[in-house]
Amino acid sequence: MSAPLDDSAAPGDPALLAAGWVRRHLTDPERAEESAALYREAGFEVLVEPLKPKDISAACEHCAATLCRSYVLVYTRRG
């Protein structure tokens, strides 16, 4: 049995972070749309990015293909 997915598995895209985006969380696409709507209501710009192999920490490299097909990263920044 594998360990549960930890949010630190994908620390975020350095270029987006440098551009002022804040990495909020790693989630499945359906939940991402729910949280994106809530962030928008709170006045944030929202970016939902597909997970890419380069986004995954070394500790989770062995399951990168599964993560990339199943999860997205949610970023926000003040509008």
FENVEN-V23139 format. One record per residue. N is the residue number from 1. RES is the residue in one letter. NEAR is the number of other C-alpha atoms within 12 Angstrom. Layout:
BEGIN
n res near
N RES NEAR
N RES NEAR
END
This chain:
BEGIN
n res near
1 M 3
2 S 8
3 A 9
4 P 9
5 L 22
6 D 18
7 D 24
8 S 20
9 A 31
10 A 35
11 P 29
12 G 33
13 D 29
14 P 16
15 A 12
16 L 22
17 L 18
18 A 12
19 A 14
20 G 19
21 W 25
22 V 26
23 R 30
24 R 28
25 H 30
26 L 33
27 T 32
28 D 25
29 P 23
30 E 17
31 R 19
32 A 28
33 E 21
34 E 17
35 S 28
36 A 29
37 A 20
38 L 17
39 Y 24
40 R 21
41 E 14
42 A 15
43 G 14
44 F 22
45 E 22
46 V 31
47 L 31
48 V 34
49 E 31
50 P 26
51 L 31
52 K 26
53 P 25
54 K 20
55 D 31
56 I 31
57 S 23
58 A 15
59 A 17
60 C 25
61 E 18
62 H 15
63 C 22
64 A 23
65 A 17
66 T 18
67 L 30
68 C 27
69 R 18
70 S 22
71 Y 32
72 V 37
73 L 41
74 V 41
75 Y 35
76 T 31
77 R 24
78 R 17
79 G 14
END
